[in-house]
Amino acid sequence: MMNFLPILYEDEVLYSVVARYKRMCGMISKTALIRDVFGGKTAFKSTLFPQHLNKLIENLPCNSKIEVHELIRNHTPINFYTAFLSNQHSKTVVDGMIKGKGTGIEALVGIAGSKVKLNDYLKVCPKCFIEDNEHLGESYWRRSHQIVGALFCLKHEVPLVNSKVGCSDNIVDFICADEDVCDLENILITNYSEEIKRLNLKYLRNVFYLLNVNEERKDLSFINNYYIDRLREKNLASKSGNLYIKDLVTAFVNYYPIEYLNLMQSAIDINNETNWLRLFVRNNNKNRSPLRHLLLLEFLGLEVADLFNCSSAVGRIPSKSNRKPIYELSERRSKWIKLIQDNQGATRAELKVIGKGLHTWIIAHDRIWYEEVTPKIRKRENKKAVIDWNQRDEECLRLAKEAVKTLLNNDGKPIRIVPASIRRAAGVKRWFLHKKLSKTWEYLLAVTEDINSYRIRKIKWAIAELMEKQGKATVYQVQLYAGFGGNNKEIKLTIEQFL
């Protein structure tokens, strides 16, 4: 059981709390830290979306009044990422954080497969950092600064800057927000235009509402209907609710500067029929990024609170008219057969474009016959490889070699040389370990460190550190300093060989 817990600062992410606890206790070993915090060997992999929080709560001091839902609500960004999910889906996500889940929370909230990616590094506000150190004697990682799309600090209205600490789903270590990783004097601060600042601050005010105020959840069908109603009011949808897609895309692109859409990972090619905005307003069950929900609401001139305070939405209105066809069925069929014969080899999609009005009529009035006579959609040709794997292999091999040098020359506690640690040191995503990178994999397997070699390297490092600090080292001290614990007899014998 933990003897104490650091004060939880306002808007502080749980990762930051654990990092400060580690520093207060003088811990070096991540494994020992996790055991101390969770009362056992529990994985804390994600910077922003921790799991097994029930174990952490059970392991808090007896007089602690912290409740698990309070911890999730106030010290993780989950309110933002589940804001546009249903009540049931949101509950599943929260249960996963409390009890643990086989998959990452990122996958449950739709981040893993989204085009809108999380930040690569934890961000910090220069003014918050200075104020924290003046009033608290230390600074901390704020969750509002880590929200995807956050370019500014809402409090000080200054641009955020990247720290040196990675924000990932596979934590290497727990690192505090201090001067070593927030080198503000040598960081080049981006100068954004006043228009980008205005748009982003408005975005951040909606983010604040989702993080701190909103607890409502709406089904996706309600949200889609709400959007259709508002688009109808702006003459971007018909009275029946059919969207004027081209007009919508054009108006959206004209509203936002191209630079801002790029910064928000939401650039739009108006000539591409599969751009994200076209797909976003379709009525399907796919998760949408909350960032893009807020962009659409902002475009519509709405606050996010307007959506969640709304109690009813109409959406599309089905046509009730039973119009009789002007032409005879046989005449329409003859025209469709002729169209097929005149365009041999055309796919259904191509036939739809060629015979636009005819196709719509046949589908509405004679669908079974259409399915019988119209050629099936041909299989798509295999897409040409857009990745030059040989070139990528050479580049990854270079990155791997540099990463291994970095790991071996690391001044702190040794990190085991394995493919995962090499990838993290290289600062790249999981594609780095793709099986098509044959030369890279050959190198990774060649330099992978077996457990005994790694233990010996840690032992030598611990002995050198202790000798430098206090001029002597005992077996027990080396065991603890290297993070082995004091009860491993095999390690004890190995240490004796090097003392």
Salt bridges, closest charged atoms under 4 A:
ASP11 OD1 - ARG143 NE 2.82
GLU12 OE2 - ARG20 NE 2.82
ASP95 OD2 - LYS91 NZ 3.01
ASP120 OD1 - LYS429 NZ 3.08
GLU131 OE1 - LYS155 NZ 3.28
GLU131 OE2 - HIS156 NE2 2.97
ASP132 OD2 - ARG142 NH1 2.70
GLU138 OE2 - ARG20 NH1 3.16
GLU138 OE1 - ARG23 NH2 2.82
ASP169 OD2 - ARG430 NH2 3.10
ASP173 OD1 - LYS22 NZ 2.64
ASP178 OD2 - ARG23 NH1 3.77
GLU195 OE2 - ARG198 NH2 2.86
ASP229 OD1 - ARG232 NH1 2.97
GLU233 OE2 - ARG230 NH2 2.85
ASP342 OD2 - LYS338 NZ 2.87
ASP366 OD2 - ARG333 NE 2.66
GLU371 OE1 - ARG348 NH1 2.96
GLU371 OE2 - ARG367 NE 2.95
GLU371 OE1 - LYS376 NZ 3.97
GLU394 OE2 - LYS439 NZ 2.57
GLU395 OE2 - ARG398 NH2 2.37
GLU402 OE2 - ARG398 NH1 2.78
GLU449 OE2 - ARG457 NE 2.79
GLU490 OE2 - ARG455 NH1 3.93
